[in-house]
Amino acid sequence: MRQARGILLAAVALGCAAGESESTAEGGCEVSGWPEGEAALYVAASCPAEGADGSRKRPFNTLGAALAVAAEGATVAVAPGTYAEALALDRPVRLVGAVDASRGIILKVPAPDAAGIILQVPAPDALGIILKSPAPDTAAVTVKAAGVELVGLRIEGAHRAGVEVLSGSATVTDCRVEGTAAVGGAFGSAAVARAGAQLTVRRSALLGSAGAGVYFEGASGAVEGSLLEGNAAGGFVVVGGEVGIILQDSELVANVGAGVSVYGGRGIILKRTAITGTVESPEGVAYGVVATEKGGVGASLRLEDGVTVAGSAGVGVLVDGASSAVLEDAVVTGNDGGGIWLQKGAGAGDAEGVKVSGCSVADNGLVGVAATLGASLHLVDSSVLGTSERTAFDGLAQIEVADGVILVAGAKARVESNAIEGNARLGVLADGVAAADVNVSGNSLTKHPVAIILQHPKGGSALVVGHNTYSENSQDVVTASDAEAVGVPKALSDGLTP
């Protein structure tokens, strides 16, 4: 593997037909489609290796050959073509490629009650340079230097990783990384940043990886304006780290297991991003967003400014263990296994608990918002609408459940000033919680068979609710005896696997 520190893989507009070459009478190799501007060295995959000296007339036919003789700070012009090489970047050299900036994929993501998201990421035929790594256990591009920039690069079928930042920093812009393969059943992510490194991905497509689309391990960085689709181990994964990472203006589609997974990472922020159609993993999990603890350290997560979580095969947003989260102005809709689910002490370390504010939670299966197993919830100024029936096991039998809000198993909750409407079984169910720990007040509850059911109070004190407004319910508030109690899904007393 060739070494080159601080490489910039840049791209400029093509001046003529890409990648064409022909022999000259003097024995040189004429290439059309060079990027504009002067260069110290030239590379064209279509030219022969014999007699190459890196000049415009006799370009090298591999990147490695050019990097082997390039002085620090040299510019290497790269003609369109396929380069079967793996690069280790640790010396300041500038690689300039060619890209047709007019070719892009424009995606519009409609978000109910939120601004649409518009992306423009490069189509396959927009990129002149195609890097195909032949190494079975090495990333196509390995970074060990600060200030590396990859622009307009297409990486296909890499092993281990498309781009792996081991140290230093890298920015990946207007790139496509497709079909990254695993090594020994592990790795296989399109872009990876390891401990202490920094990775920024902009206007890029990370598709069909055996691992994650983007994977941060104790690292920092951002993903902006990008498409992460069809990755077999999740779209955007953060493991550990105390430095904030931002995911914004992006679309995560049909990733397996989770769209966004945060394991003990702190200060993770999602903005103006759509996470849709998460597919169930072989282990049977499918979360749009999941935040859980790692080594006893909880994750810290914010969803704000029009994030949409929709169409997951399982739960839309799961917050687990010692993790904290804030959801503001988010849309959580059409998730088959529930909208927002808090469990196992989630939010208990925060004064307000997990705060869900100004959100639209609509048309989910089973439950709109659930808090269980000591989790703490503050649901305020939000709407919880149209939960539809799903079959669940309550420990004795299969039951049909479709509740707007469920508070069970020692949860603490303030449910205030919300519109709770049209949920097929109940508006609010409080079961096994203490009267002092639950406040349900200032809400409007409309169009339910039963608006609120209170049952199995914890500590013996009767559960009560504050002042709410009720309309078009068959029954408003029911305090159920043990004989009259409705069934609670066993998954709420056991907890989900994050």
N, C-alpha and C positions, 0 to 999 in steps of 0.2 A: 504494500500500500504506500502511495506517495505522500509526502508530508508537505503541507503548505499552510503557513500561519495566517490568521486573520483574513481569510478569503472573502471577497465580495463577488457573488455570482449575480451579475446584473443583467438586465434585458432592455433592449431598445427596439424601436420600430424597424421592421425589415425594409431595406431599400429596394430589393428585387426578389426574384423567385428564390425560395429557401433551399439551401443545401445542394444546388446544382454545381457540378465540377466537371472539368475536362482537361486532358493533357494538352500542353502547349508544344510548339515546335522545339523549344529549348529544353523540353523535358520537365517543365514545371507543372503545377496543378492549379488552374484557374478556378476560383470558387465564386459563385454569386451568392448574395445574401449575407455578406459580412455586415456586422453592426457598424454604424458610422463612427468615425473618429479614429485617431491613430492608436496603434498598439505596439508594444515591444515584441510580442510573440503572437503567432496565429496558430489555430488548431482547426482542422476540418476532418471529420471522420471519413469522408468520402475520398480523401487523398491517400496515396501510398506512403508507407513508413520509410521506404528506401529513398535516400537522398534528402529527407526532410531536415530543414534547419530552423524551422519556426518563422521563416519570412512569409510575407504575403504570397509570394510565388511558390514557395515550397513549405507549406504549413505542416506542423506535426499532425499525426492522425489520432493521438490520444492526449487527454488532459494531463496524464501522468508524465508524459515526455516533456511537455511544456513546463510543468511545475518543477521538474528535476533541474532545469537550467535557469528558471526565472529568478531574477534578482529580487530582493525585498522591495515591495512597492511597485513591481512591474505590472503592466496591464496585459492580459492575455485575451485576445478576441477569439470567440468560439463560433464557428459556423453552425447552422442548424444541422442536426444529425443525432444519431444514437450513440452513446458512449457507455460501453460495458466496463465500468470502472467503479471502484470504491475510493473515496477521498477522505484523508485525515487532514484537517485544517489547523495548522499551528504556526503559520508564517504569513506575513502580510503580502498577499498577491491579489490582484483584482482580475476576476474573470467576467467578461462582458459577453452576453449572449444576445439572442434576437427573439422578439415576441411580437405577435400581431395584437396590439392592445384593443383593436376593434372587435375582437372575438371574445365574448364572455357569456356566461350563463347568468341570466337575470331571473331572480326568484322573488316572488311577492308572497309573503306569508300573511294571510288575513288573521288578525287577532281580535276576537270580540272585545269591544269596549277598550281597545288599545290601538295605537298606531300600527300600521302595517310595517313589515320589515322588508327592505329591498336589498338584495345582495347582487354583486356582480363579481363572479369568480371565473377564472379562465377555463374555457373549453379545451378539450384535448388538442385540437388542431391550432390553438392559439400560441402554442409554445414550441419554439424551435429546438431547444436542447432537451433531449430525453436521456436520462441517466438510468442505466440498468446495472445494478451491482451484481457481479458474478460471485462475490464472496458469500458462502453459505452461513457464516456466523458473524458477519460484520455489517454494521449499518452502511447504507449507501454513502451518507455524509456524516462523518464524526467530527465534532467541534471540540477543540481544547484551547480556545483563544477568545479574547474579548472582541466585540465589534464585528463579528462575522455577519454577512448579509447575503441571503439567497433570494434572488429575484427572477421570476419567470422561468423556473426550473420545473421540469416534469420528471418524477421518479416513479418507475414502474417495477413491481415485483421484487422490491428489496427484501433482504432477510434481516431479522432482528429489529431494525428500525429504518425508516426512510431517512430521517435526520435525528441524530442523537447528540445532545449537548452534554458532554461530560463535565466541562468546566468552562468558565467564561460566559459569553452571551452570544445569541444569534437571533436574527430577525428573518423570518420567512415570509415573503411577500409575493402575491400573484403566482403562487405555485400550485401544482397538483401532485399529490402523493397517493398512489393507488396500489392496492393489492399487496401490501407489505405482509410477508410471511413470518410465522413463528419459527423459533429455533428450539428444538427439544421440547416442544409443547409450551414454551414460554416466550415472553417478549412479543414482537410482532406489531408494535404500535407505529403509526405513521410518523409522529414527531414526539420526541422524549426529551425532557430536561431532568438531569440528575441533581443530587444534593448540592446546593450552593450555586447552581447555574441559573441562567436566566434565558427564557425563550419567549419571543413574541411572534405570533402568527397573524398575518393580515391578508384579507382578500384572497384566501386560499381554499382549496378543496382537499379534504383528507378522507379518502374513500376506501371502503372494503378491506380494511386491515384485519389481520388475524387477532391483533390486540386492540388497543384503544385508538381513537383518532388522535388525541393529544393526551400525553401522560406527564404529569408533573410529580416528581418524587423529591420532596424537601427542597423544591426549587421555587422560583418566582417567575412572573411574566404575565402575558395577556393573550387572549384570542379575540380578534376583532374582524367583523365583516366576513366571516368564513363559513363554509359548509362542511359539516362533519356527518357523514352518512354511511350507514351499513357496516359499521365497525363491530367486530364480533365480541369485543370485551368492553364495550361502552364507548360513548362519544368523547367525553371530556372527563378525565380522571385526575384527582388530586390526592396524593398520599403524604400526610404530614406537612410540616413547614409552618413557620410563623409569619411569613411575608405574604401580603395580599396578592391575589391573582384575580384578574377581571376577565369575564367572558361577556362580550357585548356585540350587539348588532349582528348576530350570527344565527344560523339555523342548524339544528341537530335533528336528523331524520333517521328513523328505523334502525337505530343502534340497538345492540343486543344487551339485555340485562339492565342497563341504565343509560339514560341520555347524559346525565351529570352525576358523578359519584365523588363525594368528598369524605375521605377517611382521615379524620384528625387534623385536616388542614384548617388554618385560621385565616379569617379575613377574606373569604372568597365572596366575590360580588358578581351577580348576574344582572345585566341590563339589556333591555330591548332585544331579547333573544327568544326564539321559538324552539321548543323541545317537543317533537311530535312523533307519534307512532312507535314508541319504544317496544321492542320485541322481547318476548319471554326467552330467557336463557335456558340451557339444558337443565339447570338447577331449579327452574320454575320461578325465577324472579324477573320482574319487569317494572322498574321505577323510572318515571320521568326524571326526577331528582331525588337523590338519597344523600343524607348527611349523617355520619355515624362516627363513633369514637375509634381511635387507633392507639393501642397501648395505654388505655385509660385516659387519653386526651380527647376531648370532644371536638367535633368540627364546629366552625363558626361560618355562617352562610347568610347572605342577603339576596333576595330576589326583588328587584325594583324596576320602576319605569317601564312597565308594559311587557314583562316577561310572560310568555304563554307556555303552559305545560298541558299538552292535549294528546288524547288518543293512545295513552299507554295501555299495554295489555294488563298491567297491574295497577298499583297506586301511583297517583300523579306526583306527590311530594311526600317523602318519608323522612322524619327527623327522629333519630334514635339515640338512646343513651345520654351521655353527658354533653350533648351537642346543643347549640343554640341557633336560632334562625329568626329572621325578620322577613315577612312577605308584605310588600307594599305595592298596591296597584297592579297586582298580578292577576292573570286569568288561568284558572285551573279547570279544565273542561273535558268531558268525554273520556275520562280514564275508567277502565273497566272495573278495577278493584278498589276504587275509592279516590277521593280528591286529595285531601291533606290528612296525614296520619302521623300523630306524635305518640311516642312510646318510651317506656323504660327510663323515666326521669328526664326526658327531653325538655329543655327550657327551665328546669327546676332551679338552676343556678342563677337565673336572671330575675330581676325584680318583677318584670312584666311577663315572664314566661316567653314562649314562642309567640311573637306578635304577628297577627294576620290582620292587616288594615287596608281598607279600600279595595279589597279583592273581589273578583267574581268567581265563585265556585259553583259551577253549573253542569247539570246533565252527566254527572258521574254515576257509576254503579255502586251499590251497597251503602256508601256513606259519603256525605259531602266533606265534613270535618270531624275527625275523631281524636280524642285524647285518652290515653290509657296507661296503666302501670306507672302511676306517679308522675306522668308528664304534666306540664303546666302550659296553659293556653290563654292568650288574650285575643279574642275574636271581636273585632270592632269595625263598625262602618262598612261592612261587607255584605254581599248577597250570597245566600246558599239556596240554590234553586234546583228543582227538577231531578232529584236523585231517583234513580230507577232501581227496580228490584233485582237482586242477585240472590242465588241460593247459597246459604252458609250453614255450617254445622255448629250447633250450640252446646255440644257435649252429650246431648241425648238424641237429637233428631235434626233433620234438615229443615231449615226455616227460610222464609223469604224476608229479606231485609232491604229497606230503602229509606234511610233516615238522614235528615239534614245534618244534625249535630249529635254525636254520641260521646258522653262523658262517663267513663267507667273505671273500675279497678284503681281507686285512689287518686284519680286525676284531680288537678286543681284548675279552675277555669273561671274567667270573666267573659261572658257572652253578652255584649252590650251594643245596642243601636244598630242591629243588623236587620236586613230583610230576609226572612226565612220563609220560603214559599214553594208549594207544589211538590213536596217530597212524598213519595208514594206510600210510606208507612207512617212516619212520625216527623214532626219538626225537630224536637229535641228529646233525647233520652238521657236521663241521669240515673246511673245504677252503681251502687257500691262506692259512692263518694260521700264526703262529710259535708254537712250543711254549711259549716264555716268556710269551706274551701271552694264553694261554687256560688256564683252570682249570675243569674240570667235575668236581665232587665233592659227595658228600653227598646226591645225588639218588636217588630211586626211579624206575626205568624199567621200565614194565610194558606187556605186550601189544603188542609191535611185531614186525614181520618181522625188523628189525635195530634194536637199541637205540641203538648209536652207530657211526657210520662216520667214520674218520679218513683223509684222503687229501690228496695234493698239499701236504705240509708246506712252509711258507715258511722259507727259510734253511737247509734241509737237515736240521735236527734232527727226529727222529721225534716225532710227536704222541703224548702219553700222557694218560690221564685218571686222576683220583684215585679214591678209594674211593666206589663207588656200590652200591646194591642193585638186583638184577635179578630179574624174575619174569615168567614166561609169555612170554618173547620167543623167537622162532625162533633168533636169534643175539644175543649180548650185545654184544661189542665186535669190530669188524672194522677192521683196518688194510689199506686197499685199495691195490693196485698201480695203476699208471696204466691198465692193461688192465681192471682190475676197478672202476674209479671210477664212481660214479653221476653222472648228469647234474645240473647246477646251472642253474636258470633264468637266462637271459641278462639279465633285468631286474635281477638282483642284481649282476651285474658292470657293468652300464651305469648303474644307478640310476633311480629314478622321477622324473617331473616333478612338483615340488611345486605 
